[in-house]
Amino acid sequence: MLPILRSPANRRRLAIVIPIVLVILMLAAGASSARDIFLAGQRGTEPVRITVGQQATAMAAATRIGHALGLPTGSRRTVTRLADRFEGGTVDEVTTFDAGGRPLAILRLDVGGAVRTAVALGWHTATGRLTPDQARTAAGRLAAAAGLPPSGTAEARLDPAGAGWTVLWPRDVAGAPVRGDGLWVRLWADGTFHSVANQTSELAPEPPTRIAPAVAIDIIRDHLAGWDLEGASLAAPVLAWVAPNDLLDPALADAPSAVRRLAWVVRVSPSPASGSTLRAVEIDVDAGDGSLLGGDVLE
């Protein structure tokens, strides 16, 4: 096993497609580099003061957007302002309840009233047979209704069980994807709305010059020189905007940085003979100054 993967804190960073419920819980309303250090085990969000006027503004926006998306109206709604200590930023969370007190829908807005996430809770039994193009069209219409008109080419994926579609418009800047950013719309099989999530992170300035991919490889080889990596392979570097994290330095805060930096991402794969259950580890090297920014573990 790679030495940096022995820590449980590092092993938990799995490269998976996050279910929409987790997306709803984790996405924040904007990023800010000025925030408290977040440590594992602490609350990810904290309620903060909201005025009566701010509550009314959030409620009016939620009413308008909920109607456009077809969210259930319910019997009661609450507004809570939350500071997100993990991702950074502040959101107004509007929750709709039925007469029995069960939540029907959750809508998160940034303090300017723009949608960050919205989800209609519960299961939907209707079936359908949309084509990928029909799913993209329906998702685009719903995103626009939420005030998030998409741009670029969307990826449409049918859920393995056939229960619905995930349509994603990824975010690219300076010819490189921004990891974790984009616009997601989930549809049920018949094309009706399930959820939407929009993430736009703060980016560091693009480096005036970039180190060569070969230099990034050399930096990683130097860093791993004292480790038992016989037979491990290093893939060709790819450019991406990434959130620096504590993968290579456990002394850092557990939460990733709120500001993405342009990096060369290099995948290091253990030799099949090593017996490791991990597929690979990705290491991020700043594309400008060559510093190590952390990475991700793939199992």
TORKOL-4160 file (C-alpha; in steps of 0.2 Angstrom, whole numbers, padded with zeros to 4 digits, m for minus):
299
<pt num="1" X="0000" Y="0000" Z="0000"/>
<pt num="2" X="0006" Y="0018" Z="m0004"/>
<pt num="3" X="0012" Y="0026" Z="0013"/>
<pt num="4" X="0001" Y="0041" Z="0011"/>
<pt num="5" X="m0014" Y="0029" Z="0011"/>
<pt num="6" X="m0011" Y="0021" Z="0028"/>
<pt num="7" X="m0020" Y="0035" Z="0036"/>
<pt num="8" X="m0039" Y="0033" Z="0038"/>
<pt num="9" X="m0042" Y="0051" Z="0035"/>
<pt num="10" X="m0034" Y="0049" Z="0018"/>
<pt num="11" X="m0042" Y="0032" Z="0014"/>
<pt num="12" X="m0060" Y="0040" Z="0015"/>
<pt num="13" X="m0057" Y="0052" Z="0000"/>
<pt num="14" X="m0065" Y="0041" Z="m0013"/>
<pt num="15" X="m0068" Y="0045" Z="m0031"/>
<pt num="16" X="m0086" Y="0041" Z="m0032"/>
<pt num="17" X="m0101" Y="0049" Z="m0040"/>
<pt num="18" X="m0109" Y="0058" Z="m0025"/>
<pt num="19" X="m0128" Y="0054" Z="m0023"/>
<pt num="20" X="m0139" Y="0069" Z="m0025"/>
<pt num="21" X="m0144" Y="0069" Z="m0007"/>
<pt num="22" X="m0126" Y="0071" Z="m0002"/>
<pt num="23" X="m0124" Y="0085" Z="m0015"/>
<pt num="24" X="m0139" Y="0094" Z="m0007"/>
<pt num="25" X="m0131" Y="0093" Z="0010"/>
<pt num="26" X="m0113" Y="0098" Z="0005"/>
<pt num="27" X="m0114" Y="0111" Z="m0009"/>
<pt num="28" X="m0113" Y="0129" Z="m0002"/>
<pt num="29" X="m0119" Y="0146" Z="m0008"/>
<pt num="30" X="m0102" Y="0153" Z="m0014"/>
<pt num="31" X="m0085" Y="0151" Z="m0007"/>
<pt num="32" X="m0074" Y="0162" Z="0004"/>
<pt num="33" X="m0056" Y="0160" Z="0008"/>
<pt num="34" X="m0059" Y="0169" Z="0025"/>
<pt num="35" X="m0066" Y="0155" Z="0036"/>
<pt num="36" X="m0062" Y="0145" Z="0052"/>
<pt num="37" X="m0052" Y="0130" Z="0051"/>
<pt num="38" X="m0063" Y="0115" Z="0050"/>
<pt num="39" X="m0058" Y="0099" Z="0059"/>
<pt num="40" X="m0066" Y="0081" Z="0057"/>
<pt num="41" X="m0080" Y="0078" Z="0069"/>
<pt num="42" X="m0086" Y="0096" Z="0070"/>
<pt num="43" X="m0103" Y="0102" Z="0063"/>
<pt num="44" X="m0102" Y="0106" Z="0045"/>
<pt num="45" X="m0115" Y="0120" Z="0046"/>
<pt num="46" X="m0120" Y="0132" Z="0060"/>
<pt num="47" X="m0136" Y="0143" Z="0061"/>
<pt num="48" X="m0133" Y="0161" Z="0060"/>
<pt num="49" X="m0143" Y="0177" Z="0063"/>
<pt num="50" X="m0156" Y="0181" Z="0050"/>
<pt num="51" X="m0168" Y="0196" Z="0051"/>
<pt num="52" X="m0186" Y="0196" Z="0048"/>
<pt num="53" X="m0184" Y="0205" Z="0031"/>
<pt num="54" X="m0171" Y="0193" Z="0026"/>
<pt num="55" X="m0183" Y="0178" Z="0030"/>
<pt num="56" X="m0196" Y="0187" Z="0020"/>
<pt num="57" X="m0185" Y="0189" Z="0005"/>
<pt num="58" X="m0179" Y="0171" Z="0005"/>
<pt num="59" X="m0197" Y="0165" Z="0007"/>
<pt num="60" X="m0203" Y="0175" Z="m0008"/>
<pt num="61" X="m0189" Y="0169" Z="m0019"/>
<pt num="62" X="m0192" Y="0151" Z="m0013"/>
<pt num="63" X="m0211" Y="0153" Z="m0018"/>
<pt num="64" X="m0206" Y="0159" Z="m0035"/>
<pt num="65" X="m0193" Y="0146" Z="m0038"/>
<pt num="66" X="m0203" Y="0132" Z="m0031"/>
<pt num="67" X="m0218" Y="0136" Z="m0042"/>
<pt num="68" X="m0207" Y="0136" Z="m0057"/>
<pt num="69" X="m0199" Y="0119" Z="m0053"/>
<pt num="70" X="m0216" Y="0111" Z="m0047"/>
<pt num="71" X="m0210" Y="0108" Z="m0029"/>
<pt num="72" X="m0224" Y="0103" Z="m0017"/>
<pt num="73" X="m0231" Y="0118" Z="m0008"/>
<pt num="74" X="m0235" Y="0109" Z="0009"/>
<pt num="75" X="m0243" Y="0116" Z="0024"/>
<pt num="76" X="m0228" Y="0125" Z="0032"/>
<pt num="77" X="m0211" Y="0132" Z="0028"/>
<pt num="78" X="m0196" Y="0137" Z="0038"/>
<pt num="79" X="m0181" Y="0148" Z="0034"/>
<pt num="80" X="m0164" Y="0145" Z="0042"/>
<pt num="81" X="m0148" Y="0155" Z="0038"/>
<pt num="82" X="m0133" Y="0143" Z="0038"/>
<pt num="83" X="m0114" Y="0146" Z="0038"/>
<pt num="84" X="m0106" Y="0132" Z="0029"/>
<pt num="85" X="m0089" Y="0129" Z="0039"/>
<pt num="86" X="m0084" Y="0115" Z="0027"/>
<pt num="87" X="m0086" Y="0122" Z="0010"/>
<pt num="88" X="m0087" Y="0141" Z="0015"/>
<pt num="89" X="m0101" Y="0153" Z="0012"/>
<pt num="90" X="m0119" Y="0156" Z="0018"/>
<pt num="91" X="m0135" Y="0149" Z="0013"/>
<pt num="92" X="m0154" Y="0152" Z="0017"/>
<pt num="93" X="m0162" Y="0135" Z="0018"/>
<pt num="94" X="m0181" Y="0135" Z="0015"/>
<pt num="95" X="m0189" Y="0118" Z="0020"/>
<pt num="96" X="m0207" Y="0114" Z="0016"/>
<pt num="97" X="m0217" Y="0102" Z="0027"/>
<pt num="98" X="m0233" Y="0093" Z="0026"/>
<pt num="99" X="m0247" Y="0093" Z="0038"/>
<pt num="100" X="m0239" Y="0079" Z="0048"/>
<pt num="101" X="m0222" Y="0088" Z="0050"/>
<pt num="102" X="m0213" Y="0078" Z="0037"/>
<pt num="103" X="m0201" Y="0088" Z="0025"/>
<pt num="104" X="m0207" Y="0088" Z="0007"/>
<pt num="105" X="m0194" Y="0099" Z="m0001"/>
<pt num="106" X="m0178" Y="0108" Z="0003"/>
<pt num="107" X="m0172" Y="0124" Z="m0006"/>
<pt num="108" X="m0155" Y="0132" Z="m0003"/>
<pt num="109" X="m0152" Y="0150" Z="m0009"/>
<pt num="110" X="m0137" Y="0161" Z="m0008"/>
<pt num="111" X="m0139" Y="0177" Z="0001"/>
<pt num="112" X="m0143" Y="0186" Z="m0016"/>
<pt num="113" X="m0157" Y="0174" Z="m0019"/>
<pt num="114" X="m0149" Y="0163" Z="m0032"/>
<pt num="115" X="m0152" Y="0144" Z="m0031"/>
<pt num="116" X="m0138" Y="0133" Z="m0025"/>
<pt num="117" X="m0148" Y="0117" Z="m0022"/>
<pt num="118" X="m0166" Y="0111" Z="m0023"/>
<pt num="119" X="m0173" Y="0094" Z="m0020"/>
<pt num="120" X="m0191" Y="0087" Z="m0020"/>
<pt num="121" X="m0190" Y="0073" Z="m0007"/>
<pt num="122" X="m0198" Y="0056" Z="m0007"/>
<pt num="123" X="m0200" Y="0043" Z="m0021"/>
<pt num="124" X="m0207" Y="0045" Z="m0038"/>
<pt num="125" X="m0216" Y="0030" Z="m0045"/>
<pt num="126" X="m0219" Y="0036" Z="m0063"/>
<pt num="127" X="m0209" Y="0028" Z="m0077"/>
<pt num="128" X="m0204" Y="0034" Z="m0094"/>
<pt num="129" X="m0192" Y="0031" Z="m0108"/>
<pt num="130" X="m0183" Y="0047" Z="m0112"/>
<pt num="131" X="m0169" Y="0048" Z="m0124"/>
<pt num="132" X="m0153" Y="0057" Z="m0119"/>
<pt num="133" X="m0157" Y="0072" Z="m0130"/>
<pt num="134" X="m0175" Y="0073" Z="m0122"/>
<pt num="135" X="m0167" Y="0072" Z="m0104"/>
<pt num="136" X="m0155" Y="0086" Z="m0109"/>
<pt num="137" X="m0169" Y="0097" Z="m0115"/>
<pt num="138" X="m0180" Y="0094" Z="m0100"/>
<pt num="139" X="m0166" Y="0097" Z="m0088"/>
<pt num="140" X="m0161" Y="0113" Z="m0097"/>
<pt num="141" X="m0179" Y="0119" Z="m0096"/>
<pt num="142" X="m0180" Y="0116" Z="m0078"/>
<pt num="143" X="m0162" Y="0124" Z="m0074"/>
<pt num="144" X="m0168" Y="0140" Z="m0083"/>
<pt num="145" X="m0184" Y="0140" Z="m0073"/>
<pt num="146" X="m0173" Y="0139" Z="m0058"/>
<pt num="147" X="m0164" Y="0155" Z="m0064"/>
<pt num="148" X="m0149" Y="0144" Z="m0069"/>
<pt num="149" X="m0149" Y="0144" Z="m0088"/>
<pt num="150" X="m0135" Y="0132" Z="m0093"/>
<pt num="151" X="m0122" Y="0134" Z="m0106"/>
<pt num="152" X="m0110" Y="0122" Z="m0115"/>
<pt num="153" X="m0113" Y="0104" Z="m0119"/>
<pt num="154" X="m0122" Y="0093" Z="m0106"/>
<pt num="155" X="m0118" Y="0075" Z="m0101"/>
<pt num="156" X="m0134" Y="0064" Z="m0099"/>
<pt num="157" X="m0132" Y="0048" Z="m0089"/>
<pt num="158" X="m0146" Y="0036" Z="m0086"/>
<pt num="159" X="m0147" Y="0029" Z="m0068"/>
<pt num="160" X="m0141" Y="0010" Z="m0067"/>
<pt num="161" X="m0158" Y="0005" Z="m0061"/>
<pt num="162" X="m0167" Y="0016" Z="m0074"/>
<pt num="163" X="m0176" Y="0027" Z="m0061"/>
<pt num="164" X="m0171" Y="0043" Z="m0069"/>
<pt num="165" X="m0157" Y="0054" Z="m0077"/>
<pt num="166" X="m0143" Y="0064" Z="m0071"/>
<pt num="167" X="m0139" Y="0079" Z="m0083"/>
<pt num="168" X="m0122" Y="0088" Z="m0079"/>
<pt num="169" X="m0115" Y="0104" Z="m0087"/>
<pt num="170" X="m0097" Y="0104" Z="m0081"/>
<pt num="171" X="m0088" Y="0120" Z="m0078"/>
<pt num="172" X="m0072" Y="0123" Z="m0088"/>
<pt num="173" X="m0060" Y="0138" Z="m0086"/>
<pt num="174" X="m0044" Y="0142" Z="m0096"/>
<pt num="175" X="m0046" Y="0125" Z="m0105"/>
<pt num="176" X="m0047" Y="0115" Z="m0089"/>
<pt num="177" X="m0061" Y="0107" Z="m0078"/>
<pt num="178" X="m0065" Y="0114" Z="m0061"/>
<pt num="179" X="m0066" Y="0099" Z="m0050"/>
<pt num="180" X="m0083" Y="0098" Z="m0041"/>
<pt num="181" X="m0090" Y="0113" Z="m0050"/>
<pt num="182" X="m0105" Y="0113" Z="m0062"/>
<pt num="183" X="m0124" Y="0112" Z="m0064"/>
<pt num="184" X="m0132" Y="0096" Z="m0060"/>
<pt num="185" X="m0151" Y="0092" Z="m0064"/>
<pt num="186" X="m0159" Y="0076" Z="m0059"/>
<pt num="187" X="m0175" Y="0070" Z="m0067"/>
<pt num="188" X="m0186" Y="0055" Z="m0063"/>
<pt num="189" X="m0189" Y="0043" Z="m0077"/>
<pt num="190" X="m0204" Y="0052" Z="m0084"/>
<pt num="191" X="m0194" Y="0068" Z="m0085"/>
<pt num="192" X="m0201" Y="0077" Z="m0070"/>
<pt num="193" X="m0190" Y="0087" Z="m0058"/>
<pt num="194" X="m0181" Y="0078" Z="m0044"/>
<pt num="195" X="m0166" Y="0090" Z="m0039"/>
<pt num="196" X="m0154" Y="0103" Z="m0045"/>
<pt num="197" X="m0137" Y="0108" Z="m0038"/>
<pt num="198" X="m0126" Y="0122" Z="m0044"/>
<pt num="199" X="m0108" Y="0125" Z="m0038"/>
<pt num="200" X="m0096" Y="0139" Z="m0043"/>
<pt num="201" X="m0080" Y="0140" Z="m0033"/>
<pt num="202" X="m0068" Y="0154" Z="m0031"/>
<pt num="203" X="m0053" Y="0152" Z="m0042"/>
<pt num="204" X="m0035" Y="0158" Z="m0039"/>
<pt num="205" X="m0028" Y="0169" Z="m0053"/>
<pt num="206" X="m0022" Y="0159" Z="m0067"/>
<pt num="207" X="m0003" Y="0157" Z="m0067"/>
<pt num="208" X="0006" Y="0168" Z="m0079"/>
<pt num="209" X="0017" Y="0154" Z="m0084"/>
<pt num="210" X="0015" Y="0135" Z="m0082"/>
<pt num="211" X="0027" Y="0122" Z="m0078"/>
<pt num="212" X="0029" Y="0108" Z="m0091"/>
<pt num="213" X="0020" Y="0091" Z="m0088"/>
<pt num="214" X="0037" Y="0083" Z="m0087"/>
<pt num="215" X="0042" Y="0094" Z="m0073"/>
<pt num="216" X="0026" Y="0089" Z="m0063"/>
<pt num="217" X="0031" Y="0071" Z="m0065"/>
<pt num="218" X="0049" Y="0075" Z="m0059"/>
<pt num="219" X="0042" Y="0084" Z="m0043"/>
<pt num="220" X="0031" Y="0069" Z="m0039"/>
<pt num="221" X="0045" Y="0057" Z="m0041"/>
<pt num="222" X="0056" Y="0067" Z="m0030"/>
<pt num="223" X="0043" Y="0068" Z="m0017"/>
<pt num="224" X="0040" Y="0049" Z="m0017"/>
<pt num="225" X="0058" Y="0044" Z="m0019"/>
<pt num="226" X="0059" Y="0037" Z="m0001"/>
<pt num="227" X="0043" Y="0027" Z="m0003"/>
<pt num="228" X="0041" Y="0009" Z="m0008"/>
<pt num="229" X="0034" Y="0011" Z="m0025"/>
<pt num="230" X="0042" Y="m0002" Z="m0035"/>
<pt num="231" X="0031" Y="m0006" Z="m0050"/>
<pt num="232" X="0020" Y="0009" Z="m0048"/>
<pt num="233" X="0015" Y="0018" Z="m0064"/>
<pt num="234" X="0013" Y="0037" Z="m0066"/>
<pt num="235" X="0000" Y="0043" Z="m0079"/>
<pt num="236" X="0002" Y="0058" Z="m0090"/>
<pt num="237" X="m0002" Y="0074" Z="m0081"/>
<pt num="238" X="m0019" Y="0082" Z="m0085"/>
<pt num="239" X="m0024" Y="0100" Z="m0081"/>
<pt num="240" X="m0038" Y="0104" Z="m0068"/>
<pt num="241" X="m0043" Y="0117" Z="m0055"/>
<pt num="242" X="m0042" Y="0108" Z="m0039"/>
<pt num="243" X="m0045" Y="0112" Z="m0020"/>
<pt num="244" X="m0029" Y="0110" Z="m0010"/>
<pt num="245" X="m0031" Y="0098" Z="0004"/>
<pt num="246" X="m0022" Y="0088" Z="0018"/>
<pt num="247" X="m0019" Y="0072" Z="0008"/>
<pt num="248" X="0000" Y="0074" Z="0008"/>
<pt num="249" X="0001" Y="0084" Z="0025"/>
<pt num="250" X="m0011" Y="0078" Z="0038"/>
<pt num="251" X="m0007" Y="0093" Z="0049"/>
<pt num="252" X="m0018" Y="0104" Z="0038"/>
<pt num="253" X="m0036" Y="0107" Z="0040"/>
<pt num="254" X="m0048" Y="0092" Z="0036"/>
<pt num="255" X="m0059" Y="0103" Z="0025"/>
<pt num="256" X="m0052" Y="0107" Z="0007"/>
<pt num="257" X="m0047" Y="0125" Z="0003"/>
<pt num="258" X="m0062" Y="0135" Z="m0003"/>
<pt num="259" X="m0051" Y="0142" Z="m0018"/>
<pt num="260" X="m0047" Y="0131" Z="m0032"/>
<pt num="261" X="m0030" Y="0132" Z="m0040"/>
<pt num="262" X="m0024" Y="0126" Z="m0057"/>
<pt num="263" X="m0014" Y="0110" Z="m0056"/>
<pt num="264" X="m0006" Y="0096" Z="m0065"/>
<pt num="265" X="m0015" Y="0080" Z="m0059"/>
<pt num="266" X="m0005" Y="0064" Z="m0060"/>
<pt num="267" X="m0012" Y="0047" Z="m0056"/>
<pt num="268" X="m0001" Y="0035" Z="m0047"/>
<pt num="269" X="m0006" Y="0017" Z="m0048"/>
<pt num="270" X="0001" Y="0003" Z="m0037"/>
<pt num="271" X="0008" Y="m0012" Z="m0046"/>
<pt num="272" X="m0004" Y="m0027" Z="m0047"/>
<pt num="273" X="0009" Y="m0037" Z="m0038"/>
<pt num="274" X="0008" Y="m0026" Z="m0023"/>
<pt num="275" X="m0009" Y="m0033" Z="m0017"/>
<pt num="276" X="m0016" Y="m0016" Z="m0014"/>
<pt num="277" X="m0035" Y="m0014" Z="m0014"/>
<pt num="278" X="m0033" Y="0004" Z="m0020"/>
<pt num="279" X="m0034" Y="0008" Z="m0039"/>
<pt num="280" X="m0024" Y="0023" Z="m0038"/>
<pt num="281" X="m0020" Y="0040" Z="m0029"/>
<pt num="282" X="m0020" Y="0056" Z="m0038"/>
<pt num="283" X="m0007" Y="0069" Z="m0034"/>
<pt num="284" X="m0010" Y="0088" Z="m0038"/>
<pt num="285" X="0005" Y="0099" Z="m0042"/>
<pt num="286" X="0002" Y="0118" Z="m0044"/>
<pt num="287" X="0004" Y="0122" Z="m0062"/>
<pt num="288" X="0012" Y="0138" Z="m0059"/>
<pt num="289" X="0025" Y="0136" Z="m0044"/>
<pt num="290" X="0026" Y="0117" Z="m0043"/>
<pt num="291" X="0020" Y="0116" Z="m0025"/>
<pt num="292" X="0011" Y="0100" Z="m0020"/>
<pt num="293" X="m0007" Y="0103" Z="m0017"/>
<pt num="294" X="m0014" Y="0087" Z="m0010"/>
<pt num="295" X="m0024" Y="0075" Z="m0021"/>
<pt num="296" X="m0037" Y="0061" Z="m0020"/>
<pt num="297" X="m0038" Y="0042" Z="m0016"/>
<pt num="298" X="m0047" Y="0031" Z="m0028"/>
<pt num="299" X="m0052" Y="0014" Z="m0022"/>
